[in-house]
Amino acid sequence: MDIRLSYCTLAVHDVDVAVGFYRDVLGFQVRDDVEFEGMRWVSVSPPEQPDMRIVLEPPGVHRGASPADRQAIADLMANGLLGRLGFVTDDCDATFAHIEAAGAEVMQEPIDQPFGVRDCAFCDPSGNLLRFAQALSA
């Protein structure tokens, strides 16, 4: 059996701002930009992974979401507790310098971790935590 991840979703405050960050800062490509029945979502992915997409959508975009659901999602987003993504990079320090220079909120400067990676972390414009890890040489 062959099972692979196709997409994941991130709630974002402003789709256009999020697209700008993922496209212009991280270098991702926009794969889809869809409007359907009053809803809009955009998918992005690293150029090297065109089949794995990150869908950027407003909080509570699903038809069944109640106003209370939307508020709960907004509250989690405000506290940076909702979205988390982990990426692999071949140069953690260069990745850090590039993203920091773009003005992203730094959550952790590059450090060597005891589990064999050097990593750093940022928040995207909606407060989603993004970690970037480079494998340490054995």
NUVO-986411 format. One line per 5 residues: their letters; for each residue x negated, y, z of N, C-alpha, C, CB. Coordinates in Angstrom, 2 decimals, always signed. Glycine has a CB too. Example, Ala and Ser with C-alpha at 12.3 -4.5 7.8 and 13.67 -1.06 7.14 Angstrom:
<atoms>
as) -13.19/-5.69/+7.80/-12.30/-4.50/+7.80/-13.20/-3.30/+7.80/-11.31/-4.47/+9.05 ~ -12.85/-2.25/+7.08/-13.67/-1.06/+7.14/-12.90/+0.03/+7.87/-14.08/-0.60/+5.72
</atoms>
This chain:
<atoms>
mdirl) -0.84/-1.17/+0.00/+0.00/+0.00/+0.00/-0.89/+1.24/+0.00/+0.96/-0.01/+1.22 ~ -0.57/+2.21/-0.87/-1.34/+3.44/-1.01/-0.49/+4.60/-0.53/-1.80/+3.65/-2.49 ~ -0.83/+5.17/+0.62/-0.11/+6.31/+1.16/-1.11/+7.45/+1.33/+0.59/+5.95/+2.52 ~ -0.77/+8.60/+0.75/-1.64/+9.77/+0.85/-0.79/+10.99/+1.19/-2.43/+10.00/-0.47 ~ -1.39/+11.95/+1.85/-0.69/+13.19/+2.16/-0.52/+14.00/+0.89/-1.46/+14.00/+3.23
syctl) +0.70/+14.47/+0.65/+1.01/+15.26/-0.52/+1.10/+16.75/-0.18/+2.30/+14.78/-1.15 ~ +1.77/+17.07/+0.93/+1.90/+18.46/+1.33/+2.14/+18.55/+2.83/+3.04/+19.14/+0.57 ~ +1.90/+19.72/+3.36/+2.25/+20.07/+4.72/+2.80/+21.49/+4.67/+1.01/+19.95/+5.70 ~ +3.52/+21.89/+5.70/+4.11/+23.22/+5.69/+3.57/+24.08/+6.83/+5.63/+23.13/+5.78 ~ +3.48/+25.37/+6.56/+3.12/+26.34/+7.58/+4.17/+27.44/+7.56/+1.69/+26.92/+7.33
avhdv) +4.67/+27.77/+8.72/+5.56/+28.91/+8.84/+4.71/+30.17/+8.84/+6.44/+28.83/+10.15 ~ +5.11/+31.15/+8.03/+4.38/+32.40/+7.94/+5.36/+33.57/+8.04/+3.57/+32.48/+6.61 ~ +4.91/+34.66/+8.64/+5.74/+35.85/+8.80/+6.08/+36.49/+7.46/+5.04/+36.86/+9.69 ~ +5.09/+36.54/+6.58/+5.25/+37.21/+5.30/+4.55/+36.36/+4.25/+4.67/+38.67/+5.33 ~ +5.32/+35.79/+3.33/+4.76/+34.88/+2.33/+3.70/+35.58/+1.50/+5.86/+34.32/+1.42
dvavg) +3.96/+36.82/+1.08/+2.99/+37.51/+0.23/+1.67/+37.78/+0.95/+3.57/+38.83/-0.26 ~ +1.72/+38.16/+2.21/+0.50/+38.37/+3.00/-0.25/+37.04/+3.15/+0.85/+38.97/+4.40 ~ +0.48/+35.97/+3.44/-0.14/+34.65/+3.59/-0.80/+34.20/+2.29/+0.90/+33.61/+4.03 ~ -0.10/+34.39/+1.17/-0.68/+34.03/-0.13/-1.97/+34.81/-0.34/+0.31/+34.30/-1.28 ~ -1.96/+36.10/-0.03/-3.17/+36.89/-0.18/-4.33/+36.34/+0.62/-2.90/+38.31/+0.23
fyrdv) -4.07/+35.91/+1.85/-5.13/+35.36/+2.68/-5.65/+34.04/+2.11/-4.62/+35.15/+4.12 ~ -4.76/+33.11/+1.84/-5.20/+31.79/+1.37/-5.82/+31.85/-0.02/-4.03/+30.82/+1.38 ~ -5.32/+32.72/-0.89/-5.86/+32.84/-2.25/-7.13/+33.68/-2.25/-4.80/+33.47/-3.19 ~ -7.06/+34.90/-1.68/-8.16/+35.85/-1.83/-9.30/+35.64/-0.84/-7.64/+37.24/-1.68 ~ -9.00/+35.17/+0.37/-10.05/+34.95/+1.37/-10.60/+33.53/+1.29/-9.51/+35.23/+2.78
lgfqv) -9.69/+32.54/+1.27/-10.15/+31.14/+1.26/-10.41/+30.59/-0.14/-9.14/+30.28/+1.96 ~ -9.95/+31.30/-1.17/-10.20/+30.85/-2.54/-9.26/+29.75/-3.01/-11.60/+30.37/-2.66 ~ -8.14/+29.57/-2.34/-7.18/+28.54/-2.74/-6.42/+29.00/-3.98/-6.18/+28.23/-1.58 ~ -5.85/+28.04/-4.67/-5.06/+28.34/-5.86/-3.58/+28.23/-5.53/-5.43/+27.38/-7.01 ~ -2.80/+29.14/-6.09/-1.35/+29.06/-5.95/-0.86/+27.99/-6.91/-0.66/+30.45/-6.24
rddve) -0.14/+27.01/-6.37/+0.35/+25.90/-7.19/+1.82/+26.06/-7.56/+0.15/+24.58/-6.45 ~ +2.62/+26.54/-6.64/+4.05/+26.73/-6.89/+4.48/+28.03/-6.23/+4.88/+25.53/-6.37 ~ +5.45/+28.69/-6.82/+6.09/+29.86/-6.23/+7.57/+29.70/-6.58/+5.47/+31.24/-6.77 ~ +8.36/+29.25/-5.62/+9.72/+28.80/-5.88/+10.73/+29.64/-5.10/+9.88/+27.32/-5.53 ~ +11.77/+30.07/-5.79/+12.93/+30.68/-5.14/+14.13/+29.82/-5.49/+13.14/+32.18/-5.59
fegmr) +14.88/+29.45/-4.45/+16.04/+28.58/-4.65/+17.06/+28.88/-3.57/+15.63/+27.08/-4.62 ~ +18.25/+29.25/-3.98/+19.35/+29.52/-3.06/+18.94/+30.49/-1.93/+19.85/+28.22/-2.46 ~ +18.26/+31.56/-2.32/+17.88/+32.58/-1.35/+16.66/+32.25/-0.51/+19.01/+32.82/-0.45 ~ +16.01/+31.13/-0.77/+14.81/+30.75/-0.03/+13.61/+30.84/-0.97/+14.94/+29.30/+0.56 ~ +12.45/+31.19/-0.42/+11.22/+31.24/-1.21/+10.12/+30.53/-0.45/+10.82/+32.71/-1.51
wvsvs) +9.38/+29.74/-1.19/+8.18/+29.16/-0.62/+7.12/+29.09/-1.70/+8.47/+27.76/-0.02 ~ +5.88/+29.12/-1.26/+4.74/+29.09/-2.16/+3.80/+28.00/-1.66/+4.01/+30.48/-2.23 ~ +3.26/+27.22/-2.59/+2.26/+26.23/-2.18/+0.90/+26.63/-2.72/+2.65/+24.81/-2.66 ~ -0.11/+26.38/-1.88/-1.50/+26.67/-2.22/-2.33/+25.44/-1.90/-2.02/+27.92/-1.44 ~ -3.49/+25.37/-2.53/-4.41/+24.27/-2.20/-5.82/+24.65/-2.62/-3.98/+22.95/-2.90
ppeqp) -6.80/+24.00/-1.99/-8.18/+24.22/-2.44/-8.31/+23.74/-3.89/-9.19/+23.47/-1.50 ~ -9.14/+24.40/-4.68/-9.30/+23.99/-6.08/-9.67/+22.52/-6.24/-10.35/+24.85/-6.74 ~ -10.44/+21.98/-5.27/-10.89/+20.59/-5.35/-9.82/+19.59/-4.93/-12.12/+20.41/-4.49 ~ -8.70/+20.06/-4.41/-7.63/+19.18/-3.94/-6.27/+19.63/-4.51/-7.58/+19.16/-2.40 ~ -6.11/+19.59/-5.83/-4.87/+20.10/-6.42/-3.63/+19.31/-6.05/-5.01/+20.13/-7.91
dmriv) -3.78/+18.07/-5.64/-2.62/+17.24/-5.31/-2.19/+17.36/-3.84/-2.92/+15.79/-5.62 ~ -2.95/+18.06/-3.02/-2.58/+18.26/-1.62/-2.23/+19.72/-1.45/-3.74/+17.83/-0.63 ~ -0.99/+19.99/-1.09/-0.53/+21.37/-1.04/-0.14/+21.80/+0.36/+0.65/+21.55/-1.97 ~ -0.40/+23.06/+0.64/+0.05/+23.70/+1.87/+1.20/+24.61/+1.45/-1.12/+24.51/+2.59 ~ +2.39/+24.31/+1.96/+3.56/+25.11/+1.62/+3.71/+26.22/+2.65/+4.85/+24.22/+1.56
leppg) +3.72/+27.45/+2.17/+3.87/+28.63/+3.02/+5.32/+29.08/+2.93/+2.89/+29.79/+2.58 ~ +6.01/+29.08/+4.07/+7.42/+29.43/+4.05/+7.80/+30.22/+5.29/+8.29/+28.17/+3.94 ~ +8.84/+31.03/+5.18/+9.29/+31.79/+6.36/+9.77/+30.86/+7.46/+10.40/+32.77/+5.97 ~ +9.70/+31.29/+8.71/+10.16/+30.42/+9.80/+11.65/+30.14/+9.70/+9.85/+31.06/+11.15 ~ +12.01/+28.88/+9.92/+13.42/+28.49/+9.93/+14.09/+28.58/+8.59/+14.16/+29.32/+10.88
vhrga) +13.34/+28.39/+7.51/+13.88/+28.53/+6.17/+14.92/+27.45/+5.84/+12.76/+28.49/+5.16 ~ +14.90/+26.37/+6.53/+15.82/+25.27/+6.23/+17.26/+25.66/+6.51/+15.45/+24.03/+7.03 ~ +18.15/+25.21/+5.65/+19.57/+25.59/+5.75/+20.18/+25.26/+7.11/+20.36/+24.89/+4.67 ~ +19.74/+24.17/+7.73/+20.33/+23.75/+9.00/+19.80/+24.47/+10.22/+20.12/+22.31/+9.17 ~ +18.84/+25.36/+10.03/+18.24/+26.05/+11.18/+19.20/+27.11/+11.71/+16.89/+26.70/+10.78
spadr) +19.47/+27.03/+12.98/+20.36/+28.01/+13.63/+19.57/+29.27/+13.98/+21.03/+27.41/+14.91 ~ +20.25/+30.35/+14.31/+19.52/+31.53/+14.78/+18.63/+31.23/+15.99/+20.51/+32.64/+15.15 ~ +19.09/+30.36/+16.88/+18.26/+29.98/+18.04/+17.02/+29.22/+17.59/+19.09/+29.11/+19.04 ~ +17.17/+28.36/+16.59/+16.01/+27.63/+16.04/+15.00/+28.61/+15.46/+16.46/+26.62/+14.96 ~ +15.50/+29.57/+14.67/+14.62/+30.56/+14.05/+13.88/+31.37/+15.12/+15.43/+31.51/+13.14
qaiad) +14.58/+31.72/+16.19/+13.94/+32.48/+17.27/+12.88/+31.65/+17.98/+15.00/+32.96/+18.28 ~ +13.17/+30.37/+18.21/+12.20/+29.48/+18.86/+10.93/+29.36/+18.01/+12.81/+28.09/+19.11 ~ +11.10/+29.24/+16.70/+9.96/+29.15/+15.80/+9.17/+30.47/+15.85/+10.41/+28.83/+14.35 ~ +9.87/+31.59/+15.80/+9.20/+32.90/+15.86/+8.42/+33.06/+17.16/+10.22/+34.03/+15.72 ~ +8.99/+32.58/+18.27/+8.30/+32.67/+19.56/+7.03/+31.82/+19.57/+9.24/+32.21/+20.69
lmang) +7.11/+30.62/+19.03/+5.92/+29.75/+18.95/+4.86/+30.39/+18.06/+6.30/+28.36/+18.41 ~ +5.29/+30.97/+16.95/+4.34/+31.63/+16.06/+3.66/+32.80/+16.76/+5.04/+32.11/+14.78 ~ +4.44/+33.57/+17.51/+3.88/+34.74/+18.20/+2.80/+34.36/+19.20/+4.99/+35.51/+18.91 ~ +2.89/+33.15/+19.72/+1.91/+32.67/+20.69/+0.81/+31.82/+20.06/+2.59/+31.88/+21.77 ~ +0.82/+31.71/+18.73/-0.19/+30.92/+18.03/-0.10/+29.44/+18.33/-1.55/+31.41/+18.38
llgrl) +1.10/+28.95/+18.61/+1.27/+27.56/+19.03/+1.92/+26.67/+17.99/+2.08/+27.52/+20.27 ~ +2.16/+27.17/+16.81/+2.93/+26.37/+15.87/+2.07/+25.63/+14.85/+3.92/+27.24/+15.16 ~ +1.34/+26.35/+14.04/+0.61/+25.73/+12.95/-0.87/+25.55/+13.23/+0.78/+26.53/+11.70 ~ -1.39/+24.39/+12.83/-2.83/+24.12/+12.95/-3.27/+23.31/+11.75/-3.16/+23.37/+14.28 ~ -4.37/+23.74/+11.13/-4.94/+23.00/+10.01/-6.43/+22.87/+10.23/-4.64/+23.71/+8.67
gfvtd) -6.98/+21.75/+9.79/-8.42/+21.52/+9.87/-8.99/+21.33/+8.48/-8.73/+20.31/+10.76 ~ -10.10/+22.00/+8.21/-10.75/+21.92/+6.91/-12.19/+21.45/+7.08/-10.71/+23.28/+6.19 ~ -12.73/+20.87/+6.05/-14.14/+20.48/+6.00/-14.86/+21.49/+5.12/-14.31/+19.00/+5.45 ~ -16.04/+21.88/+5.54/-16.87/+22.79/+4.75/-18.29/+22.25/+4.71/-16.83/+24.23/+5.34 ~ -19.02/+22.63/+3.67/-20.41/+22.17/+3.60/-21.36/+23.13/+4.30/-20.84/+22.01/+2.14
dcdat) -20.85/+24.30/+4.72/-21.70/+25.27/+5.42/-20.82/+26.08/+6.38/-22.44/+26.22/+4.40 ~ -20.76/+25.65/+7.61/-19.90/+26.29/+8.61/-20.28/+27.75/+8.83/-19.97/+25.52/+9.93 ~ -21.55/+28.03/+8.91/-21.99/+29.40/+9.19/-21.64/+30.35/+8.05/-23.48/+29.43/+9.46 ~ -21.84/+29.92/+6.81/-21.49/+30.76/+5.67/-19.98/+30.94/+5.58/-22.03/+30.15/+4.36 ~ -19.23/+29.88/+5.86/-17.77/+29.97/+5.85/-17.32/+30.97/+6.91/-17.12/+28.59/+6.11
fahie) -17.90/+30.87/+8.09/-17.57/+31.80/+9.18/-17.85/+33.24/+8.75/-18.36/+31.45/+10.45 ~ -19.02/+33.49/+8.22/-19.40/+34.85/+7.84/-18.44/+35.41/+6.79/-20.85/+34.88/+7.30 ~ -18.07/+34.59/+5.83/-17.16/+35.03/+4.77/-15.78/+35.39/+5.31/-17.03/+33.95/+3.71 ~ -15.22/+34.52/+6.13/-13.86/+34.73/+6.65/-13.86/+35.89/+7.66/-13.32/+33.44/+7.31 ~ -14.89/+35.97/+8.48/-14.97/+37.07/+9.44/-15.07/+38.41/+8.71/-16.18/+36.89/+10.37
aagae) -15.87/+38.46/+7.64/-16.03/+39.70/+6.88/-14.71/+40.15/+6.24/-17.09/+39.52/+5.79 ~ -13.81/+39.20/+5.99/-12.50/+39.52/+5.41/-11.54/+40.06/+6.47/-11.89/+38.28/+4.74 ~ -11.96/+40.04/+7.74/-11.14/+40.62/+8.80/-10.22/+39.65/+9.52/-10.33/+41.69/+8.24 ~ -10.38/+38.35/+9.31/-9.54/+37.37/+10.00/-9.87/+37.37/+11.49/-9.73/+35.96/+9.40 ~ -8.87/+37.04/+12.29/-9.04/+36.99/+13.74/-9.89/+35.77/+14.12/-7.66/+36.94/+14.46
vmqep) -11.04/+36.00/+14.73/-11.95/+34.93/+15.14/-11.42/+34.30/+16.43/-13.40/+35.47/+15.34 ~ -11.30/+32.99/+16.43/-10.91/+32.26/+17.63/-12.11/+31.54/+18.25/-9.80/+31.25/+17.29 ~ -13.07/+31.15/+17.40/-14.27/+30.48/+17.90/-15.39/+30.66/+16.90/-14.01/+28.96/+18.17 ~ -16.51/+31.18/+17.36/-17.68/+31.28/+16.50/-18.25/+29.88/+16.27/-18.75/+32.24/+17.12 ~ -19.10/+29.70/+15.26/-19.65/+28.36/+14.99/-20.42/+27.80/+16.19/-20.57/+28.41/+13.77
idqpf) -20.10/+26.58/+16.54/-20.83/+25.86/+17.60/-20.92/+24.38/+17.22/-20.12/+26.03/+18.98 ~ -21.97/+23.74/+17.73/-22.12/+22.29/+17.56/-21.25/+21.60/+18.60/-23.62/+21.84/+17.69 ~ -20.43/+20.68/+18.14/-19.53/+19.95/+19.02/-20.13/+18.58/+19.36/-18.14/+19.78/+18.36 ~ -19.81/+18.02/+20.52/-20.37/+16.73/+20.91/-19.85/+15.57/+20.06/-20.07/+16.47/+22.36 ~ -18.84/+15.81/+19.24/-18.29/+14.74/+18.40/-18.82/+14.79/+16.98/-16.78/+14.82/+18.38
gvrdc) -19.96/+15.48/+16.78/-20.69/+15.37/+15.52/-20.38/+16.38/+14.43/-20.47/+14.06/+14.98 ~ -19.78/+17.50/+14.79/-19.54/+18.54/+13.79/-19.96/+19.89/+14.34/-18.06/+18.56/+13.35 ~ -20.23/+20.80/+13.44/-20.38/+22.22/+13.77/-19.11/+22.86/+13.24/-21.72/+22.88/+13.15 ~ -18.38/+23.57/+14.10/-17.13/+24.13/+13.62/-16.88/+25.54/+14.15/-15.98/+23.24/+14.02 ~ -15.91/+26.18/+13.52/-15.46/+27.51/+13.91/-13.96/+27.57/+13.71/-16.19/+28.63/+13.08
afcdp) -13.33/+28.61/+14.21/-11.87/+28.70/+14.10/-11.43/+30.15/+13.94/-11.20/+28.08/+15.32 ~ -10.36/+30.31/+13.19/-9.72/+31.60/+12.94/-8.22/+31.44/+13.04/-10.12/+32.16/+11.55 ~ -7.52/+32.55/+13.14/-6.07/+32.57/+12.94/-5.80/+33.21/+11.59/-5.34/+33.35/+14.10 ~ -4.83/+32.65/+10.88/-4.39/+33.30/+9.65/-3.51/+34.49/+10.02/-3.63/+32.30/+8.71 ~ -3.02/+35.27/+9.07/-2.24/+36.46/+9.42/-0.95/+36.17/+10.20/-1.88/+37.20/+8.16
sgnll) -0.48/+34.93/+10.21/+0.73/+34.57/+10.96/+0.42/+33.87/+12.28/+1.61/+33.68/+10.12 ~ -0.85/+33.77/+12.63/-1.22/+33.16/+13.90/-1.46/+31.66/+13.84/-0.18/+33.43/+14.89 ~ -1.44/+31.07/+12.65/-1.75/+29.64/+12.53/-3.25/+29.44/+12.72/-1.29/+29.08/+11.14 ~ -3.61/+28.43/+13.52/-5.02/+28.16/+13.81/-5.64/+27.35/+12.68/-5.16/+27.41/+15.16 ~ -6.77/+27.83/+12.18/-7.50/+27.17/+11.11/-8.90/+26.85/+11.61/-7.56/+28.05/+9.83
rfaqa) -9.28/+25.57/+11.55/-10.62/+25.15/+11.98/-11.40/+24.72/+10.74/-10.55/+23.98/+13.04 ~ -12.70/+25.03/+10.73/-13.58/+24.70/+9.62/-14.77/+23.94/+10.19/-14.04/+25.99/+8.84 ~ -14.94/+22.70/+9.75/-15.96/+21.83/+10.33/-16.96/+21.34/+9.29/-15.32/+20.64/+11.00 ~ -18.20/+21.29/+9.72/-19.30/+20.75/+8.92/-19.90/+19.60/+9.69/-20.38/+21.84/+8.59 ~ -20.05/+18.45/+9.03/-20.64/+17.29/+9.69/-22.10/+17.59/+10.02/-20.53/+16.03/+8.81
lsa) -22.52/+17.22/+11.26/-23.91/+17.37/+11.64/-24.70/+16.18/+11.14/-24.06/+17.52/+13.17 ~ -25.94/+16.41/+10.79/-26.80/+15.31/+10.32/-27.03/+14.35/+11.47/-28.16/+15.85/+9.77 ~ -27.04/+13.08/+11.14/-27.26/+12.06/+12.17/-28.72/+11.89/+12.48/-26.69/+10.74/+11.74
</atoms>
